[in-house]
C-alpha cells in the first residue's frame, strides 16, 4: 500500500484519509467533489487533485465515517479504486470460525466484501487500500486466535497497484472506444467531405447517403459518446455542469438537427434544411476521445517519479532466524531483525551496520553520485545499494517508518496539495461551464435574430462555442507541473513539504546559511593547543606535559557535551591517549561553553570570561582567528589556563554552490556563533556576501526576522533540529538532512543529503516549476479568451474547435512533462 494511502491517521481527534478517485474528466469534476465533500458535517479540510486523481480529506470521526465519504463520491457519479487480496488462514475448524472472521473483518474501515472459505482455508477480501492496511487484517485475524500463513500482495504497494489497475482498465476502455470511434468516424468524415467537394460524383448526392451517414454516426454518438451523456446528466443532477455537458450539448445539437433534417419530409412538416452534420457530431466526439486518451497517457508519465521510487523497494530480505539465513518477504522484516546484505543487493530496511565494511550507493535517494563508506555503527537507508562487502544490518525502521516510505508519503502529499496560484483557476472552473452555455445561447440568438443568418448557421456557431471551451487545461495547469517538479526533486534528494512551499521558494531573494554543518563539514578538528604563560598546571596522573594538561582538563569537561567543537577536543585527547577524568556538576552555558568540576578543579571551556588576555596570548588568538579557526579558552579556578583552536573545513563544493545561488539572483548570508574575525575568513573563502557573527542559538530566529523587516524574502538553511525556530521564522525553511534523520516536519524543504548544491537545485527547480505553471495558466486562459470569441464570431468550424479543445489539455500536460529534463546543474 502506498504510504500516502495509509489507513486513516488520527491527529488530535481528526482523521485524514486519501482516496484514489476514478472517473474525473475535467477541473469541474474535481471542484464538484471538493465542494460537496466540504459540505459534509465534520469535514475540516477537503482537497481534490485532478492530476493525481486523489481526494485528501481531514474530518472529525465522531461526526463522519470514511464510508460516508466514499458513498458521497459514488453518489456524485465517480468511483474509488479498490483491490482484492487472498489470505491463507490456519486454525479454522468449523463454520463458526468462518463467521467469526467474516464478522470481525467486515467491521474494519474500507472493507467492501469478505468471504471466508473453510474448505480452501482462505479469506478473500475486497477493500479500499486508501483506508486499510492488510497488515491490520493479519493482526486482527491472529488476535482472534488464527494464523495467517502468507498474505498475497501484503506490501506497501497494494494501494498503488489498485490505482494502477484501475487506471490501466480505464485506459483499455478508452482505447476501445477510441478505436470504435475512428472505425465509424473516418469513413463518415471522408464520405461527407468528398460529397461536399464533389469528389464522388452524382451517387453521393442520393438521399440514401444521408441514411448511411446516420448509420455511421449513431454508434459514435451513443456508444463512443455514452460517457458524456451519463456523466453530464449526473453533473447536472447535482447542480454542477461540467465538460461532459458541453460535449454532450454540442454533439447532440449537430446530431439531432441532422436527424430532424432527415426525418422532416417523412413527418410532413416540410424541409427544415438541406445539409446534415452527422460528421460534425461524430468528429467532435472522436477527436475529444482521442485528446482524452493522449491526456491520460501523458498524465500517467507525470507520476513516473513515484513509481520509480516504489520500484526501489526490494521485494525480499535475507534475515538471520534461529542461527540460519532465510529469505522472507520484505514486509515481514521486523525491528531488531538482523539482515544480511551481499554485494550488489539493495538494503531492504533502514538500520545500523553490526559488522562488515562496504560502500553504499545512495544516489537514488540523495542525488549524490559518490558511494558512501559504511562500517560498524553507521546508519544505512533502505533501498540503497551495497556495492562491495557483505553487511550485517540490524533493522531500526521497517514498513511505513523507513526513510523511503516517508519520502514517498511526502511526495504524494505534496503532489496532492494545492498551490495558492491554483486558486484563480479553481474559481474560474467553478463557473466556467454555465458561463460557456450562456455564451453559446447568446451566440445562437445573435446569429439567428440579429444577423438573420438562419437556423443552421446560428446552430453551428453555438456548437463551435460549446466544443472549443475547455476547463480541463485550467484544472491541469498547476497540478501536473507540481507532480513532475516534485517528482524530479525527489529523485535528486529534494523534498517539498507541500505545494505552497514549492511556490514560495521561487520568491526568495535572500538565503541564510548556518555555518556549522551547512557551509562546513560539521566535523571540526583540534589544530592547536597553547598554555598561558601565567598558569601552573596541577599534577595529573598520566599527563606528562603542560599542553597535555590543558587538553586533558578541557576534554574531561567537554566529555558530557554534544557540541561538535567539544567532540573535537575529546577526540583529540583520545587520539593522544590522554586520560579523561571523572566530572561532576556539569553545566552547559548556552552560547558560552561548558563548566564542570574535574579532578578537584573548577574548569570552564568556551568563550573568555575572566577579562583581558596577555599580550602574547592576544597575539596568538588573533593569528589563529585570522586563519579561520575557532578559539576556545580553558579557565581553571577562574584563571586563564590556555587556548585550544578548532577548525572546521568548508564543504568541497560550498564556494561553487554559493556562486550558483548568486547566478539565480540570491544574496547569501552566513549566520554563526563564531566571532566576527573567524566568521569573516570563512565567508571570504565561500564567497558569501554578508556575515551575521556571534549569534547565540536562541537569537537565530530574531536575526531572520530582522532580515525580513528589511523587506527581504528569506530562506533559512540549517540542520532542521537545532535551527528549528529560525527555520520556522523564515519564509522558507530548508533542512539539510543526514541519512535517515530527515526533518520533514520542521522545514518547508528537506535535502536528504548534505550537499549544499542541493539548496541551489531546490530553488532553481522551484523557479522552473513556477515558470511552467505560469506558462500553462497563460495557455489555458488565452486559449479560451481567444477561442470562444472566434467561435462565437463564426470563424471556427465545430470540427476545428473540437480538435483545438481536445489538444489544449494535452499541450498543458506535455509542457509540464518538459520539467523531467529541466537542467539543475
Buried (B, 14 or more C-beta within 10 A) or exposed (E): BBBBBBBBEEEEEBBBBBBBBBBBBBBBBBBBBBBBBBEBEBBEEBBBBBBBBBBBBBBEBEEBBBBBBBEBBEEBBBBBBBBBBEBBBEBBEEEEBBEBBBEBBEEBBBBBEBEBEBEEBBBBBBBBBBBBBBBBBBEBBEEBEBEBEEBEBBBBBBBBBBBBBBBEEBBEEBBEBBEBBBBBBBBBBEBBEEBEEEEBEEEBEEEEBBEBBBEBBBBBBEBBBEBBBBBBBBBBEBEBBBBBBBBBBBBBBBBEBBBBBBEBEEEEEEEEBEEBBBBBBBBBBBBBBBBBBBBBBBBBBBBBBBBEBBEBBBEBBBBBEEEEEEEBBBBBBEBEBBBBBEEEBBBBBBBBBEEBBBBBBBBBBBBBEEBBEBEEEBBBBBBBBBBBBBBBBBBBBBBBBBBBBBBBBBBBBBBBBBBEBBEEBBEBBBEBBBEBBEBBEEBBEBBBEEEEBEEBBBBBBBBBBBBBBBBBBBBBBBBBBBBBBBBBBBBBBBBBBBBBBBBBBBBBEBBBBBBBBBBBBBEBBBBBBBBBEEBEBEEBEEBEEBBBBBBBBBBBBBBBBEBBBBBBBBBBBEEEEBBBBEBEEBEBEEBBBBBBBBBEBBBBBBBBBEEEBEEEBEEBBEEBBEBBBBBBBBBBEEEBBBBBBBBBBBBEBBBBBBBBBBEEEBBBBBBBBBBBBBBBBBBEBBBBBEBBBBBEBEBBBEBBEEBBEEEBBBBBBBBBEBBBBBBBBBBBBBBBBBBBEBBBEBBBBBBBBBBBBBBBBBBBBBBBBBBBBBBBBEBBBEBBEEBBBBBBBBEBBBBBBBBBBBBBBBBBBBBBBEBBEBEBE
